[in-house]
Amino acid sequence: MIIGTEYTKHIKNGLVVKNIPYKIHDRPCDEGCCKNDKTIGVRDRLRVNWLLNVFMPSKNIAVFDYKYWSEELTFLWREHRRKNI
């Protein structure tokens, strides 16, 4: 069961993508108190990898706020995936 959403950042080679959403899952436990699981969605993980490895280096962008993901970036990301699949 998802109990909340928080935000994290990824850093690679001095490039930063911030405000990446991840979900917090309530994990049932037999012993009583357990840590909650945290997961980033597959689509978000693929987008962040593309930003860090392709888009940001080519545009000389050091910091990207994931909250500003746009339709234009979706188009560029899909084009890149289409070429590399």
C-alpha positions in Angstrom: 0.0 0.0 0.0 1.4 3.4 -0.9 1.4 5.7 2.1 3.1 8.8 0.6 5.3 10.5 -2.0 8.6 12.2 -1.3 11.3 13.6 -3.6 15.0 12.8 -4.1 17.9 13.8 -6.3 20.4 11.9 -8.5 23.9 13.1 -9.0 26.3 11.8 -11.7 29.5 13.4 -12.9 28.6 16.7 -11.4 25.2 16.8 -13.0 22.1 17.0 -10.7 18.5 16.0 -11.3 16.4 17.1 -8.4 12.8 16.6 -7.3 12.4 13.1 -8.6 9.3 11.6 -7.1 9.4 8.3 -5.2 6.7 6.4 -3.5 6.8 5.1 0.1 5.2 1.7 0.6 3.9 0.4 3.9 5.5 -3.1 4.2 3.8 -5.6 6.5 6.1 -7.2 9.0 5.8 -10.2 11.3 8.3 -8.8 13.9 6.4 -5.6 14.4 8.4 -2.5 13.2 9.9 -2.5 9.7 11.3 0.2 7.5 9.0 1.3 4.7 10.1 0.5 1.1 10.9 3.4 -1.2 10.6 3.0 -5.0 11.1 5.2 -8.0 8.9 4.3 -11.0 10.5 2.7 -14.0 9.5 5.6 -16.3 11.0 8.1 -14.0 14.2 6.1 -13.6 14.6 5.8 -17.4 13.9 9.6 -17.9 16.5 10.5 -15.2 19.1 8.3 -16.8 18.4 9.9 -20.2 18.7 13.4 -18.7 22.0 12.6 -17.0 23.6 10.7 -19.9 22.3 12.4 -23.0 20.3 15.6 -22.6 22.1 17.5 -19.9 25.6 17.0 -21.2 24.6 18.0 -24.8 22.9 21.2 -23.5 25.5 22.0 -20.9 22.9 22.0 -18.1 24.3 21.3 -14.6 21.1 21.2 -12.6 17.7 20.1 -13.8 14.4 20.3 -11.7 12.4 17.2 -12.6 9.2 19.1 -11.7 9.6 21.0 -15.0 9.5 18.0 -17.2 7.6 19.1 -20.3 5.9 17.8 -23.4 8.9 18.8 -25.5 11.2 16.7 -23.3 8.7 13.8 -23.5 9.0 14.1 -27.3 12.8 14.2 -27.3 13.0 11.3 -24.8 10.7 9.1 -26.9 12.7 9.9 -30.1 15.9 8.9 -28.3 14.3 5.6 -27.1 12.9 4.9 -30.5 16.4 5.2 -32.1 18.0 3.0 -29.4 15.5 0.1 -29.1 
